[in-house]
Amino acid sequence: MIATVRLCARREWRLARFAVVLALRLSACRSEPIHFHTLLPTFSNTDARDSNIVIQALSVPPQVDRAQIVVRQGDSSLAVLETDWWGATLADEMKNALSDQLGPRDAGTLPPLLARVEVRRFDSAPGQYALLDASWRIGDGATDSRPALICAAVLRQDAGTSIDALVSAQQRNLAQLAARIEASARNWRAGKSCP
């Protein structure tokens, strides 16, 4: 009888230990919710434009072109944030944001201009800065017309420590880039160089 009690106690101990280990493993598998962010600015109908610029192509560095937000840590490290994602890939987010800000609102009779944007750097350092280094080529796409205008800019905003603050800083960088591309389009139409 004592042997049977010991055997039952061992089984209960093993079951209890198994239950504790299983509970610990399952709690380790619990994931944090994913937060989605966008580079599209909030809609504002007060800024009628006559730019009529089509973003024909946009490229970004492969290190940051993914659904997850990538941030800089220190001088040489990058961190992929597993719970903070873009609404689309970074290239698509940027193209949509620029198209939204540069697309025709009241284009009138101006023919569309084509822009190709190459983002050379897209750094996001929480609590420090958001940096956007880009070049763009703007023209009408016709081979017999005057050559396209090629311009560049390095834009930097101070950024807060939260991811929302960092995304807002990059939205401001994109708004400045859109304004510069729009100014380049006006200059190209007037036969001038980059602003």
C-alpha positions as CSV (number, residue, x, y, z in Angstrom):
1,M,0.0,0.0,0.0
2,I,2.9,2.4,0.8
3,A,4.4,1.6,-2.6
4,T,1.2,2.4,-4.3
5,V,0.9,5.8,-2.5
6,R,4.6,6.6,-3.4
7,L,3.9,5.7,-7.1
8,C,0.8,7.9,-7.1
9,A,2.7,10.8,-5.5
10,R,5.4,10.5,-8.1
11,R,2.9,10.6,-10.9
12,E,1.2,13.6,-9.4
13,W,4.6,15.3,-9.0
14,R,5.5,14.6,-12.6
15,L,2.1,15.8,-13.8
16,A,2.5,19.0,-11.7
17,R,6.0,19.5,-13.0
18,F,4.8,18.9,-16.6
19,A,2.0,21.4,-16.1
20,V,4.3,24.1,-14.8
21,V,6.8,23.5,-17.6
22,L,4.0,23.6,-20.2
23,A,2.5,26.8,-18.7
24,L,6.0,28.5,-18.8
25,R,6.5,27.5,-22.4
26,L,3.1,28.6,-23.5
27,S,3.5,32.0,-21.7
28,A,6.8,32.4,-23.6
29,C,5.0,31.9,-26.9
30,R,2.6,34.8,-26.1
31,S,3.3,37.6,-28.5
32,E,2.7,41.3,-28.2
33,P,0.2,42.9,-30.5
34,I,1.5,44.3,-33.8
35,H,1.1,48.1,-34.3
36,F,0.9,49.4,-37.8
37,H,2.2,52.8,-38.9
38,T,1.8,54.8,-42.1
39,L,3.8,57.5,-43.8
40,L,0.7,59.0,-45.4
41,P,-0.1,62.3,-43.8
42,T,-3.6,63.0,-42.5
43,F,-5.9,64.2,-45.2
44,S,-6.1,67.9,-45.8
45,N,-8.3,69.3,-48.5
46,T,-7.0,72.9,-48.1
47,D,-3.9,72.5,-50.1
48,A,-4.9,72.5,-53.8
49,R,-1.9,72.0,-56.0
50,D,-1.3,72.2,-59.7
51,S,1.8,70.1,-59.7
52,N,0.4,66.9,-61.5
53,I,3.5,64.8,-60.7
54,V,3.4,61.0,-61.1
55,I,5.9,59.0,-59.0
56,Q,7.0,56.6,-61.7
57,A,9.5,54.7,-59.5
58,L,10.8,54.8,-56.0
59,S,13.6,52.7,-54.5
60,V,14.9,52.4,-51.0
61,P,17.9,50.7,-49.4
62,P,17.3,47.0,-49.0
63,Q,18.2,47.1,-45.3
64,V,15.0,49.0,-44.5
65,D,12.6,47.9,-47.3
66,R,10.5,45.5,-45.3
67,A,7.2,45.5,-43.5
68,Q,8.8,45.8,-40.0
69,I,10.2,49.2,-39.0
70,V,14.0,49.2,-38.8
71,V,15.7,51.6,-36.4
72,R,19.3,52.5,-35.9
73,Q,21.0,51.6,-32.6
74,G,24.4,53.1,-32.0
75,D,26.9,53.6,-34.8
76,S,26.6,50.3,-36.7
77,S,23.6,48.3,-35.4
78,L,20.1,48.0,-36.9
79,A,17.1,46.6,-35.0
80,V,14.1,45.2,-36.8
81,L,11.0,45.9,-34.6
82,E,8.9,42.9,-34.5
83,T,5.8,44.6,-33.1
84,D,5.9,47.9,-35.1
85,W,5.2,47.5,-38.8
86,W,4.6,49.7,-41.8
87,G,1.2,49.4,-43.4
88,A,3.0,48.1,-46.5
89,T,6.6,47.7,-47.5
90,L,8.6,50.9,-46.9
91,A,9.0,51.6,-50.6
92,D,5.2,51.4,-51.1
93,E,4.5,53.5,-48.0
94,M,6.9,56.2,-49.3
95,K,5.6,56.1,-52.9
96,N,2.0,56.3,-51.7
97,A,2.8,59.3,-49.3
98,L,4.6,61.2,-52.1
99,S,1.9,60.4,-54.7
100,D,-0.7,61.7,-52.2
101,Q,1.2,64.9,-51.7
102,L,2.2,65.5,-55.4
103,G,-0.7,64.1,-57.3
104,P,-3.1,66.3,-59.2
105,R,-5.6,68.2,-57.1
106,D,-6.4,70.9,-59.6
107,A,-4.1,70.2,-62.5
108,G,-5.8,72.3,-65.0
109,T,-4.1,71.9,-68.4
110,L,-0.6,71.1,-67.1
111,P,0.6,67.7,-68.6
112,P,1.9,65.3,-65.9
113,L,5.6,65.2,-65.1
114,L,7.3,61.9,-64.2
115,A,9.5,61.6,-61.1
116,R,11.9,58.8,-60.2
117,V,13.0,58.8,-56.6
118,E,16.0,57.0,-55.2
119,V,16.2,57.0,-51.4
120,R,19.9,56.6,-50.5
121,R,19.4,56.6,-46.7
122,F,16.4,56.3,-44.4
123,D,17.7,56.4,-40.9
124,S,15.4,56.3,-37.8
125,A,17.1,56.7,-34.5
126,P,14.6,56.8,-31.6
127,G,15.2,59.8,-29.3
128,Q,17.6,61.3,-31.7
129,Y,16.7,61.9,-35.4
130,A,14.9,60.8,-38.5
131,L,17.0,61.2,-41.7
132,L,16.0,61.0,-45.4
133,D,18.7,61.3,-48.1
134,A,17.2,61.1,-51.6
135,S,17.8,62.1,-55.2
136,W,15.1,62.5,-57.8
137,R,14.9,62.9,-61.6
138,I,12.0,64.9,-63.0
139,G,10.9,65.5,-66.6
140,D,8.1,64.8,-69.0
141,G,9.5,61.4,-70.1
142,A,9.7,62.4,-73.8
143,T,12.9,61.5,-75.5
144,D,13.0,64.5,-77.8
145,S,12.3,67.0,-75.1
146,R,14.8,68.8,-72.9
147,P,16.7,66.6,-70.4
148,A,15.3,65.7,-67.0
149,L,16.3,67.6,-64.0
150,I,18.3,65.6,-61.4
151,C,18.2,67.0,-57.8
152,A,19.0,65.8,-54.3
153,A,18.3,66.6,-50.7
154,V,19.3,65.4,-47.2
155,L,16.4,66.0,-44.8
156,R,16.7,65.6,-41.0
157,Q,14.2,66.0,-38.2
158,D,14.6,65.7,-34.5
159,A,12.7,62.6,-33.2
160,G,11.2,61.7,-29.9
161,T,11.7,58.4,-28.2
162,S,8.5,56.7,-29.2
163,I,7.9,55.0,-32.5
164,D,5.0,57.3,-33.2
165,A,7.2,60.3,-32.8
166,L,9.8,58.7,-35.1
167,V,7.2,58.0,-37.8
168,S,5.9,61.6,-37.5
169,A,9.4,62.9,-38.0
170,Q,9.7,60.8,-41.2
171,Q,6.3,62.1,-42.3
172,R,7.7,65.6,-42.0
173,N,10.8,64.6,-44.0
174,L,8.6,63.3,-46.8
175,A,6.5,66.4,-46.8
176,Q,9.7,68.5,-47.2
177,L,10.8,66.1,-50.0
178,A,7.4,66.5,-51.7
179,A,7.8,70.3,-51.6
180,R,11.3,70.1,-53.1
181,I,10.1,67.7,-55.9
182,E,7.3,70.1,-56.6
183,A,9.7,73.1,-56.7
184,S,11.9,71.1,-59.1
185,A,8.9,70.5,-61.3
186,R,8.2,74.2,-61.5
187,N,11.9,74.9,-62.2
188,W,12.0,72.2,-64.9
189,R,8.9,73.8,-66.6
190,A,10.6,77.2,-66.5
191,G,13.9,75.8,-67.8
192,K,15.7,76.4,-64.5
193,S,18.0,74.2,-62.4
194,C,17.3,72.5,-59.1
195,P,16.0,74.8,-56.3
